[in-house]
Amino acid sequence: MLPDLYACSSCDQRFSFTFREAYYYMGATRLGKQVADADLLWINVRPAWCKDCDCLCLVEDIAPLKIFETAYGLARTGRPVEYPGIAEHMDPPEALREVGDQLRWRMARRHPARALCCGGSRYQWMNVAQPLLKHTECDFGFIEARIHIGSYIGCGPGIRAPANIPLYDTEGELLGQLTWRNRDEGIWDIEPLQYPQAADD
């Protein structure tokens, strides 16, 4: 579970995620202006500090292939699957399909994990026992997780306001963002996006 935010232990400056979930596009054809739910695959993520963007971000959580194979074996026998994360809340047939898709994606993946804010690989994990990330603008503080327990009941993202959920290709390259969702048809509208250009480009 992602923390709600991170904050400096001394000055209480807060650092929030610009987004909390993301998807891979798994469709067999070139991406158009819309995408079906069936062509989306949940991205497992971990919180990190991007050293290139100097911000809190999400990074792809790409476990070893053996973890995916084990998860698929559990799903085939109807047992609970903790990783990939979204499968733990699914019925057994849905979990088997999701974990099977995750396994196929993992077997084909070649690029190492990317920071999803810029596509870079210079980051520091935040969800380790002692990340000890010094707040550079504060003499004594370290950046630490904050979690608030609460509930949310609503119609879901993309119904009353644009969801703006990032969408990536299977190698972690930014393609666009999911905006509006037609729940009845299981289709999302897409706004094209690209990673920001590096300053030295």
C-alpha positions, 0 to 999 in steps of 0.5 A, a space after each residue: 500500500 502506498 502512503 498518502 504522502 511523505 513529509 519532512 520529520 523536522 519542518 513538516 514540508 509535504 511531498 505528494 504523488 502526482 499520480 497513484 496508479 498507472 497502466 501498461 497498454 497491452 493491445 495488439 494494434 497501434 494505440 488510438 484515441 481510445 482504449 478498452 479495459 481489456 487492453 490495460 494491465 495494472 503496473 505494480 509500483 513502489 514509492 521512490 525519490 527521483 534524483 533526476 526530477 528531484 521529486 517523490 515519484 512512482 517506480 515500476 516494481 518489477 519482481 524476478 520472473 520466479 515470483 510471477 511464476 509462483 503467483 500464477 501457480 497460486 492463481 491456478 489452484 485458487 489460492 490468494 495472490 499477494 503480488 501482483 498487488 491488484 490480483 489479491 482483491 479478485 475472484 479466482 478466475 479474474 485473478 488467474 487472467 490478471 496474473 497470467 497477463 502479468 506473467 506474459 508481460 514479465 517474460 517479454 520485458 527487457 528494460 529495467 525498472 523506470 521512474 514513471 515521472 521521467 523514464 529515468 533509472 536514478 532513484 532511491 526507494 522510499 519503502 525500505 526499513 530506513 530510507 534516510 532521505 535527507 531533506 536538503 532544504 532543512 537542517 535536521 529533517 528526513 523525509 518519511 511516510 505518512 498514512 491516514 486511514 479513511 474511506 472513499 465511496 464514489 463512482 470511480 475515476 474518469 466519470 465526473 472528472 478526468 482521471 489523468 492516469 498515466 499509460 505506458 507501453 510494455 517497456 515503460 515508455 510513456 504513451 499518454 493518460 487515461 482521461 474519461 471512462 465509459 463504464 458501460 462500454 469499458 472504454 477509456 479516452 486517451 490524451 497523448 503524452 511523452 516524457 519531458 525532454 532532458 535538459 541536455 537534449 
